[in-house]
Amino acid sequence: MSASVVYALAFYAATAILVIGVVRKIVQYAKTPAPLKIPTMPAPVTQGGVVMRMASEIVLFNSLFKSNKWIWIFGWMFHLSLLLAFFRHMRYVISPDSFLMPIIGFEMVQAFGKYAGFAMLIGLAGLLVRRIVVDRVRYISSPSDYLMLLLILGIAATGMMMSFVSHVDIVMLKEFMLGLLVFNIQPLPTDTVLLVHLSLVIVLMVIFPISKLLHAPGVFFSPTRNQVDNSRTKRHLAPWAAELEADRKAGE
Amino acid sequence: MADFEIPELNEYTVIPKLKEGTMAHSSPFIAKAKFQEPLGFPGELVDNWEEAVLTKMDDLRSRYRGFQVFLDSCVKCGACTDKCHYYLGTKDPKNMPVARQDLLRKVYRRYRTFAGKFFGALGIPGFVGAADLNKEVLDDWYSYFHQCSQCRRCSVFCPYGIDTAEISMAARDIMDTIGMGQKYCNEIIGKAQTIGNNLGLPQPALVDTLEGLEEEVEEDTGVAVKFPIDQKGADILLITPSADFFAEPHVDGLIGYAKVFHEAGVSWTMSSHASEAANFGMFIGSYDNMRKLSLRIRKAALDLGVKRIVFGECGHAWRVAYSFLNTLAGPFDFLDQNYPIPQHICEFTYDLIQKGGLKLDKSENDHMTLTFHDSCNVARASNMGNKPGGQIDIPRAVIKAVCNNYVDMPADTIGEATFCCGGGGGLLTDDLMEVRVKGAQPRMEAYKSVVDNHGVTNLAAICAICKAQFTKVLPYYNFGMTDIVSVHQLVGDAIILTGSEDDVDNDASNNSNEQ
């Protein structure tokens, strides 16, 4: 079997695991009731306020900023560059005549995405150094915590190699990716650095739904952040808690 | 004074280097069968406890979204590691919030996640932060989930809002379910559910105490301030922690509430059926027990035919009242909807002051320079008024209205970042004295800074547990045990009761000024 077929099949499997795994978790979170009002106070008293609170957590990592400026700067740098790199990568999977192409192809998006790699490396390296050097963080770290940082560092480093050191045939890669979308396997360039890059991405996709990377969907479902402070004016009752009330009506 | 080392107080918070196992010996008394069984828990450790632990954990994961999300989402970033007062005071790494959560999370990961099962089968569960469940792990749970006061300080600083209080409540619920309950909490819940209050004071004792207080206040002021109990048809039902009936400085707070109600001219009553604001059902994470205790308040309100419910000074009670009471015992459609249900005594007093309904002589409190200790459950788990942050501003506004000398402690130790007194969450028992004293260190440090730099003499609080805890631990740090005062003690002392001697003097002098 050629490398193209192996990688194509691996991508399909990894995508299935990622999508099914994450969707299952999201369904679990969404279905599980939050029986009590437990927002960390002071909390917004309106739904609009909660949207603002969530936005400041997800975009700016507000609570982390309050906690520790070092973790915040490294963590935020890493996540922001990840987002920029993601946008840059869109052009490898979007057909040239898609309406998105002019946006993705925009010089700024491409340039930011390219140089974000450096910020990503710095952010990840900072987090890794803290994990090793700060005794409290070292105490709570398992081997998987270090390996996850190394995995993403590997993805970033190989990606930057291709941007700045040894270019791969990007047109051929794009043919391969676009082919994947329509189940038509095209040849994949066989540069080692590209194959390593893609392998690491596949590993990342597979471990996503079975690891702490679930913090990404998790944060949206955190009751301490997404609940409105209105317990006195609006009765909040989970379905299983409502069932308990049968006895009360009788007793009253 | 103690058979353990009292932590030093520094000029500012120092994050200690970790020292493993310093508090591994700390463990509260286990509840005997007679305290377990009335709450619906087995009397002793059940035979198949490993299985029972996992069954209960699954049950909680399916009923509490927060629990499930918090188990999955922690990335071990370390943001919370220096935020817990018990870690700062004991240096024990298992008192870092994430490490405390991990005691439970590692079992979840081992038996309920693919990664944990896979690496567990290979014999290296620790590779992915998982671990086998055994007696050693269970003992760690019992020890360290009783070194958490569920104060939520860590949750303020967590990028995902992971709340160790939720994990510690779940862990205690699991332990109760397998027969490993804590004596202090479970004995108290039993008393509150049968007698009506945590101290087990029966109705005649309450009546007697309250009559004594009426005499004392009348002797003091010449005004007949009433302390009514079980009075049908009163407008307001006051629910207050039972410590208010006799403990110092709690009782001075109760006198303050009575004076405020007296001046407001409202009719009010307490209830012997619900003679307790505290709800230790929350501490043990038991929805059922918390609900049973809350329903006593509903019943008292219905039986007495009141129109409003007001809560006295108690931190976790106010959390249960503000955040959970409507859920647990609502809807309160039979009460007057023009007032908050329930209302905090500080909200009541604040409104009255705003309306000019109290005559106050601030100079009565001039012998003190005060600071305010934000109780964790008030600051981070409830609110007052109708704006975010009212729970932080309103008690201060009340204090400033009745005192001339007020100074806040350093900003990173108050408000939402307040340090727990060290005795909350079901730890206010003598068998946990060491962790209580050490856990108070960050608060004592902040207090010392305003004592040294601003001449502060007293610390005011609106929580029965904080008051009892400070009375005990202040002396360990060379402060006076009477440094701690009730907010409504300050209010009560400043109030000039209508018709009292001071009032008459005051009017006379006002009149002479006018002439």
Interface residues (C-beta under 8 A of the other chain):
Chain A: K25 Q28 Y29 T32 P33 A34 P35 L36 K37 I38 T40 M41 P42 A43 P44 V45 G49 E57 F61 S63 L64 K66 S67 N68 I71 G75 L127 R130 R131 V134 D135 R136 V137 Y139 I140 S141 S142 P143 S144 D145 I207 I210 S211 K212 L214 H215 G218 V219 F221 S222 P223 T224 R225 D229 S231 R232 K234 R235 H236 L237 A238 W240 A241 L244 R248 E252
Chain B: I15 K17 L18 R61 S62 R63 Y64 R65 G66 Q68 V69 F70 D72 S73 C74 V75 K76 C77 G78 A79 C80 T81 D82 K83 P93 M96 V98 A99 D102 T113 F114 A115 G126 F127 V128 G129 R152 S155 V156 F157 C158 P159 Y160 G161 I162 D163 E166 Y287 D288 R291 L295 K299 L302 Y322 S323 F324 N326 T327 G330 P331 P340 I341 P342 A379 R380 A381 S382 N383 N386 K387 P388 G389 Q391 I392 E416
